[in-house]
C-alpha cells in the first residue's frame, strides 16, 4: 500500500528539508556577498541624497523685475547654492569616513545593520533640512537653521555610534590587527561629534542672547569650521603615520 504511505513520507521529507535549511551556515563567500550588499545599499543612499541636494536650486522668477537689482533677484538662489555646497561637502566627508570604516569589516550582524540604517536616515534628511535654509530663515523664525545643524550633529553622532559598535563593542566584526587605525577612527569620530554638537549648542545660546535676531545668530554657524579645526588638531596625535586620511 505505498500510495497510502506517500503523504506521510512527503511530510517527513519536507520537515527534514526545512530543518536542514534552518541549520544552514552561510559560507565565507556568502557572508562576503551579503556584506557587499550592505555596502552597496549604503553607497546608493549617499548617491541619492547628494543628488537630491541640487533639485531645490532654481533660477528666480523674472516676470516682474522692474526696480529689482540682479543681486536681490539671485539672492535666494545664492543661499540655496551655499547650502548645497556645505551639504555636498559634509555628505561627501561622511561617505569617505563610512568607506574607511567598512573597509575593516569582514562580517556583519543585525546590530550593525540597525546602526547603519540609523546613520543613513540622517544622511537622507540632508536635502530637506538644506532646502529650509534658502529664503526661510528670518528673524524670529530660525527653525530651519536649527534643523540643519541638528541634522549635522545627528549624522556625526550616529556615525560615532557605528564606529564604537565596530571598534569597541563588537570588535570581532572587524578584521584582526589595525589597532592604531581603529583607535584613530574612534577618536576622530568622537571629536567631530563634539565639534558639531558644540556648534549646535552655540547656536541655541546665540539665539537666546540676541533674541532671535538673524543678523547676529546666523554668524554663529561659522564657528563650525573653528571647532572642526580644533578637533582635527586634537585627533592628530592618534593618527598613524601610514594611514591615508582623505
C-alpha positions in Angstrom: 0.0 0.0 0.0 2.7 2.6 -1.0 0.1 5.1 -2.1 -1.4 5.4 1.4 2.0 6.0 3.0 3.1 8.6 0.4 1.6 11.7 2.2 3.3 10.7 5.5 6.6 10.2 3.7 6.2 13.6 1.9 5.6 15.3 5.2 8.7 13.7 6.8 10.8 14.7 3.8 9.5 18.3 3.9 10.2 18.6 7.6 13.7 17.2 7.1 14.5 19.6 4.4 13.1 22.6 6.4 15.2 21.6 9.4 18.3 21.2 7.2 17.8 24.7 5.7 17.3 26.3 9.1 20.6 24.8 10.2 22.4 26.0 7.1 25.5 28.1 8.0 26.5 30.7 5.3 29.8 30.1 3.7 32.6 32.7 3.7 31.7 33.6 0.2 28.0 34.1 1.0 28.9 36.3 4.0 31.2 38.4 1.9 28.4 38.8 -0.7 25.9 39.8 2.0 28.3 42.4 3.4 28.9 43.7 -0.1 25.2 44.2 -0.4 25.1 46.3 2.8 27.9 48.5 1.5 26.3 48.9 -2.0 23.0 49.8 -0.4 24.8 52.5 1.8 26.6 53.9 -1.3 23.3 54.1 -3.1 21.7 56.1 -0.3 24.7 58.5 -0.2 24.5 58.9 -4.0 20.7 59.6 -4.0 21.0 62.1 -1.1 23.8 64.0 -2.7 21.9 64.2 -6.0 18.7 65.4 -4.4 20.5 68.4 -3.0 20.7 70.2 -6.4 17.0 69.8 -7.1 15.9 72.7 -4.9 18.3 75.2 -6.6 16.1 77.1 -9.1 16.6 80.3 -11.1 14.4 83.2 -9.8 11.2 84.2 -11.5 11.9 87.2 -13.8 8.4 88.1 -14.9 8.3 91.3 -12.7 11.8 92.7 -12.4 11.1 96.4 -12.6 13.2 98.2 -10.0 14.8 94.9 -8.8 18.6 94.6 -8.7 20.2 91.5 -10.1 21.7 90.8 -6.7 18.3 90.9 -5.0 16.9 88.6 -7.6 19.6 85.9 -7.3 19.9 86.2 -3.5 17.6 83.2 -2.7 19.4 81.1 -5.3 22.8 82.1 -3.8 21.6 80.9 -0.3 20.4 77.6 -1.9 23.7 77.1 -3.6 25.7 77.8 -0.4 23.5 75.2 1.4 24.2 72.8 -1.5 28.0 73.3 -1.3 28.1 72.9 2.5 25.8 69.8 2.4 27.8 68.3 -0.5 31.0 68.6 1.5 29.5 67.0 4.6 27.8 64.1 2.8 31.0 63.5 0.8 33.0 63.6 4.0 30.8 61.1 5.8 30.8 58.8 2.8 34.6 58.9 2.9 34.6 58.0 6.6 32.0 55.3 6.1 34.1 53.8 3.3 37.2 53.7 5.5 35.3 52.2 8.4 33.6 49.4 6.4 36.9 48.5 4.8 37.8 47.0 8.2 34.8 44.7 8.3 34.8 41.0 7.4 31.3 40.2 8.7 28.2 41.8 10.0 25.3 41.2 12.3 21.8 42.7 12.9 23.2 45.3 15.4 25.5 46.7 12.7 22.7 46.8 10.1 20.4 48.7 12.5 23.1 51.3 13.4 24.0 51.7 9.8 20.3 52.4 8.9 20.0 54.8 11.7 23.1 56.7 10.4 21.7 56.6 6.8 18.4 58.0 7.9 20.1 61.3 8.8 22.0 61.3 5.5 18.7 61.1 3.7 17.2 64.1 5.6 20.0 66.4 4.4 18.2 67.6 1.2 15.1 68.5 3.3 17.0 70.4 6.0 19.3 72.1 3.4 16.3 73.3 1.4 15.0 75.1 4.5 18.0 77.4 4.7 17.1 79.2 1.4 14.6 82.0 2.0 13.0 80.5 5.1 15.4 81.7 7.8 14.1 85.0 9.3 14.4 87.0 12.5 12.2 85.2 15.0 12.0 82.1 12.9 15.3 80.2 13.0 13.8 76.7 13.0 15.3 75.8 9.6 18.8 76.7 10.8 18.2 74.7 14.0 17.1 71.7 12.0 20.1 71.8 9.6 22.7 71.9 12.4 20.8 69.3 14.4 20.9 67.2 11.3 24.7 67.7 11.1 25.1 66.8 14.8 22.8 63.7 14.4 24.8 62.4 11.4 28.0 62.7 13.3 26.6 61.2 16.5 25.1 58.1 14.7 28.4 57.7 12.8 30.2 57.6 16.1 27.7 55.0 17.5 28.5 52.9 14.4 32.3 53.3 14.9 32.0 52.5 18.6 30.0 49.4 17.9 32.6 48.0 15.5 35.7 49.1 17.3 34.7 48.7 21.0 31.5 46.7 21.4 31.8 44.1 18.6 35.5 44.0 17.6 35.1 40.5 16.1 33.2 42.0 13.2 36.4 43.7 12.0 39.5 42.1 10.7 42.3 41.4 13.1 45.0 43.9 13.7 44.9 47.6 12.6 44.7 48.6 16.3 46.1 52.1 15.7 43.9 52.7 12.8 40.8 51.6 14.7 41.7 53.8 17.6 42.2 56.8 15.3 38.8 56.2 13.6 37.2 56.1 17.1 38.6 59.4 18.4 38.2 61.1 15.0 34.5 60.4 15.1 34.2 61.3 18.7 35.9 64.7 18.4 33.9 65.5 15.2 30.7 64.8 17.1 31.7 67.0 19.9 32.6 69.8 17.5 29.3 69.7 15.6 27.4 69.3 18.9 29.2 72.4 20.3 28.2 74.4 17.2 24.5 73.5 17.7 24.8 74.4 21.4 26.4 77.8 20.4 23.5 78.4 18.0 21.0 78.0 20.8 22.9 80.3 23.2 23.3 83.0 20.5 19.5 82.8 19.8 18.7 83.3 23.5 21.2 86.1 23.9 20.3 88.1 20.8 16.6 87.3 21.0 16.5 85.5 17.6 17.9 88.4 15.5 19.0 86.9 12.3 21.9 89.3 11.6 23.7 88.0 14.8 22.6 84.4 15.1 23.3 83.4 11.5 27.0 84.1 12.0 27.4 81.5 14.8 27.4 78.5 12.4 30.7 79.9 11.0 32.3 78.6 14.2 31.8 75.0 12.9 35.0 75.5 10.9 36.8 76.6 14.1 35.5 73.7 16.1 36.4 71.2 13.3 39.9 72.6 13.1 40.3 72.2 16.9 39.0 68.7 16.7 41.4 67.9 13.9 44.4 69.1 15.9 43.2 67.1 18.9 42.9 63.8 17.0 46.2 64.3 15.1 48.1 62.6 17.9 46.2 59.3 17.3 46.8 59.3 13.5 49.1 56.5 12.3 51.8 57.7 10.0 50.9 55.2 7.3 47.2 56.0 7.1 45.9 57.7 4.0 43.3 60.1 5.5 41.3 61.9 2.9 
